[in-house]
């Protein structure tokens, strides 16, 4: 056999090994310097898909009209009582507004001065009547509390009420809820537990729901797209401010973050949680199986060094080519490692086989280059062409990945035939004396496959047909939220928000030419059965204002005078103890004369705890007072504000509120909320229903489906380009149609079996695991090229050959190393690990059975594998 071009390159490399090594180290150092000086990383997901797509144009147009709604962090403030929620959100929003360096704007969509003053007008007519009647009814209570807003004042108010019970004006049963609420609060205070009390609930008589005890703050944080977590600094600042304001569970308030920014940031944090475990598993699997493949520590070291150096150089070249990495293009790392290690294993295992028959290490390495140089070159070219096929697609993130990975194949091939033999020479590996390189134990299987070739091919055909029949069941999970860890705060909060009738991430936005156009369109959309309600700027101009203002005016006449009084001087602790004791006596007296057993029991329960409170330390009484007085003052301020309601018009709405619903160019925004449960099927129906009325609508339910379709289309498009380009390359290089078919058939079979397995097990493709497909396709193409060229060179016992050893261990290395992703608690990453393991499992089965049967018949003529 003559020496091929690759063989000569290998020979020159090992002859000048020190020069090659020093030149490679110099290039690696230069690459590291370039990376250090020019590294750029964008985590902005909006840059991953082409802005030329119609749905992306609509998103961009909406973002330009309402830039303040872009990249939001939603702060969810939950209080143990409505008062604590209101006060916590108000204080936190005020603190955030003092940090313009971190937050471009801060607003309370359900709070602030406008809603504090006009909240009653925005209620229904029946609700306004109910609230104002309740305020008038409790006027005596409000009068007493406003005059003395303290625990002593609360006891005085209760004593006055008990006098009314004695006089027969009030029944003890009428105040049973208040007695129970006070008793429960004071019992917790005496026990040293957090204690909370709601005067608003006491006044209205309604049990607070989620809408009463939850408030939202929307902030637009400063983003640093050079970091993997661009909004992390702002999120940390929010949490620090909340802690400094005592907004924590110990004080009855929970502050959580969700929204676009925390969801993206915490996804990387959840990935980092398992990084140590996954990286360790990957490294152990990679090193362990590499050693099993070559049974040499020196060769293992040589392969690892070659791979690491190649990764560094590829990163630098890729950065030079595309300017910066994105969330998708960084996937070139596993792609390069998986395919680069395959090239190195192929070379090293063949070198082990050649060393058994060659007189020297140098001769064995040169012969290896001659023997498999063409296969490696053709594999690298085919895989590179496959990656470059992503360039014309609209999925820019994958297009950049294709550029970097394609260039990486050139680097991997070059280092395999230049650096790897150089390092093997310097380490004096492989050594002579190995008894076996191939798998002679598979000789019976080889013979069985040859004797039953037709049966194996028929089984493969049946499997292919069955797999094709299952393909319609294969689905793509369009919802990127399903790929995020449900354990992180942002996702847990988002799931919790689905039960909040007032807020939904699944809302749809619509741009209309003007506010006047919004009215009839809102009515039409509200009639859709899939729609719960439609919000626009007009929604903040209430109906029946005059009638509501009359009801509020009646309450003002009765209630406002008693609220605007000068509070009494605070009672001393001794006076408070005396008041507690006197109230306990009055409660027991009322209980004795009450015919209602439940009300009497509630009165005695409160009397008992008041006695305990009287006998407790001053600190305990202070805690009990705080539980009652803090919400009392908040409630009184809220009532004072509500009674100042004035007529509302578009012109009198706050500028910030107008800006959220009317663009500067006069266009208006409609927000459409879904009615059904927020599962994927109902959201698709909701989106289709809205788009049937307004085709250019946008929003989460629409963009998630559109982005999924764009991604699938991009991969189908790239797959088609790859198939055509690789086929043409093989036609040019192999020059026989039959050989091209024999090369591509196993790739198609393993792909069909992989997708059929996902369909049968209901393992959908998604935005994360679909990135593994180029790696799987590349490995399949490479393996088939190796076998077809070996077959053309006269190899017949495929399963016993050194090539089979290299292929099996290459597949095992990739499968176990990147299958370690399955260990991740991050659903998207774990799904990638599953897909890799399934695909490479089928690839091994195809390699052991179908491919040898396919190549069992000798070629028409033998062509030496030369390059």
C-alpha positions, 0 to 999 in steps of 0.5 A: 500500500502506498503512502497517502497524503494524510500518511505523509502529513503524519510522518512529517508531524512525528519527524518534527514532533517538538516543532509541532508541539511548540507551534500548537502550544503557541497557537493555543496560548494565542487562542487563550489570549484572544478569548480573554481579551475578546470573549463576549456572551449574550444571554438575550433570547430575542437574538436567537431567532431572525427578526425578519419572521412575521411573528417576530416583526409583530413582537418587535413592533409591540416592544417598540410601542411599549418598551417599558413592558420589555424585560420585566421582573415581577415582584410578588408580595404576599401578606398574611393580611391585606394590610401587610400586603399593601404596606409591604408593596408600598414600602418596597416600591418606594425603596426601589424607586431610590435606585435608578441605577438598577431599575429603569422604572418601578410601578405598582399595576394594582397599587399606588396613589391612584388606586388607593384613592379611586379603588372604590370607583373601580369596583362594581356597583354592588361592591361599592354599596356593600363597602360603603354600607359596611363603613357606615355600620362600623362608624362607632368602631372607626371612631374609637380606633381613630381616637386611640390607635393602640392596643389600649384603644382596641380594648377600649373599643371592645369594652364599649361594644360589650356595653352595647351587648349588656344593653341589648343593642348588640348580640354577642353572636354579632361580634363572635368573628372579631372575638375569635380573630383577636383571641387567635392573634393574642394566643400566638403573641403569648406563645412567641409566634408571629401574630397578624391581625386584619382590621380590614377583614373585620370591617368588611366581614369578608374572608380575604382571598388571593386578590386581597393579600397579594400585591405586585410590583413591576420593575425593569432592571438594568441588564448586563448581557455580558453575563449568563444571568443578566439581571442577577445583580438587580434581583439580588438588590431587590431581595436585599432591600426587602430584607432591610425593610423586614419584608420576610415571613417572620414579619408576615410578608413573603417577597418572590420574583418571577417574570422574564428576567428571573425566569431566564436567570434562574434557569442558569442557576439551576443548571449550575446546581448540578454542574459539579455532579454532571461534570464529574460524571462526564469526566469520569465516563470519558476518561474511563471508557477512553482507557477501556478503548485503548488500554493505555494511560499514555494514549488516553492522556494524548487524546484528552490533550488533543481534545482540550487544545482543539476546544480552545482553538475552536472557541477562539476561531468561532469567536472570531467568526461570529463575534460572540457566543449565544445561549445556543452556540455554546453547545459547540462544546459537547459537539466538539468533544463528542466528535473530536474524541471520535476522531482521536479514538479512530486514529488511536485504535487503528494505531494499536492495530498497526503497531502489532504488525509494524516494526516501529511506532513511527511506521505504525502511526504513518500507516494509520494515517494512510489507512484511515486518513480518507475516512477521517477526512471525509467524515470531517468534511461531511459533518462540517457540511452538515453543520454549515447547513444551518447557516441559511436558517432563520434560527440565528442561534443554531446558525451561529452554532453551525458556523462554530461547530463546522469550523471545529470539525476542521480543527478536530481533523487537523489536530487528529492527524498532526498533534495526536501522532506528535503527542503519541510519539513524544509519549512513546505510545502505543507500545508493541505487544498487545495481543488483540485490538479488535473484538474476536469474541464477536466472530460468532455474531459476525458469522450469524449476521452473514449467514442470516443476512436477508433475515436481518435486513428484513427485520430492519425493514420491518423496524423501519416501517414500524418506526415510520408509523409511529412518527405521527405520534412524535410531538414537539413541546412548544412551551419553554416553561416545561423545560425549566426547573419547577423548584426555582423560585421564579417557576414556583411563583409563576405556577402559583400565579396561574391561580390568580384571577387578576394576572396571567403570563398567558395573556395576549397583547393587541395593538389597535390604531387608537383608543376609540378603536379599542372599544368595539374590538374589546367587546368583540373579543370579550364575547369569545368563550375562550376569553375571561376579560379584556383590559384596556385604558378604558377599563380604568374609567369606571361606569356609573361614576355618579351613582358610586360617588353618591354612595361614597359621599354618604359614607364620607358624611358619616365616617370622615369626621371621626377619622380626622381627629387628633389621636390620644396619647399612648397608654403606659404599660401599666394602663395597658395591663389595667385595660386588659384585665378590665376587658377580660372581666367584661368578656366573662360577664357577657359570656354568662348572659349570652344564650349562644354557646359558641359566642360565649365560648369565644368570649371566654377564650379571649378573656383567658388570653387577655389575662395571660397577656396581662401577666406576660412580659412587656415584650410580649405585650409589645408584640401583641400591640404591634400585631394589632396596631400596625394593620390598624394604622394602615387600614385607617389610612386606606379608608381615609384615602378611599373616601377621597375618590373623585371623577375619573376620565382618560385625561385624569389618569396617571401618566404612568398608567396611560403609558402602559396602555397608550403608545406615544404615537396614539396606538392603544393596547388591549390585554386579553386574558384566557378563561380556561385552565392554562394547559397547552391545549387550552392556550392553543385554543385561546390563541387561535380564537383571538387570532381569528379576530385579530391575526396580528395579535402577539403575546406568550401563547402566540409567540411560544407556538410560533417560536417552536414552529420556527425552530422545527422548521429551521431544523427540518430545513437544515436537515434537508440541506445537510442531507443533500449536501452530504449526499452530494459530497459522498457522490463526489468522493465515493463515485458510486450510488450504491456506496452512497446509499449504503452510507446513508441507510444506517443513519436513516434507520437509527434516526427513525428508531430514535424518533419512534422510541421518543414517540412511543415513550411520549418523550417530546422534542423541545427547545433544549434536546433538539440541539443534540440532533446535529451531534447524533447526525454527525456521529451516525454519518461518521460511523457509516463512512468509516465502515463503507470505506473499510468495506471498499478496502476489502474488510469483511469481518466487520465485528472483529475489526479494530474499526468496530472497537473504535466505533463501539467505544466512541459511541459508548464514550459519547453516550455515557459522557453526555448521557450524564446530562440525564442526571440533571434536575433541570428538565431540559438538560435531562431531556437532552441526556435521554435523547442522546442515550436513546439515539446512541443505543440504537446506533450501537445496535445498528452498528452490531447488526444492521450495518454488518448485514448491509455490508456482508456482500463484497463490493463490485470491485475493491478500491484501496482507501487512499487519500 
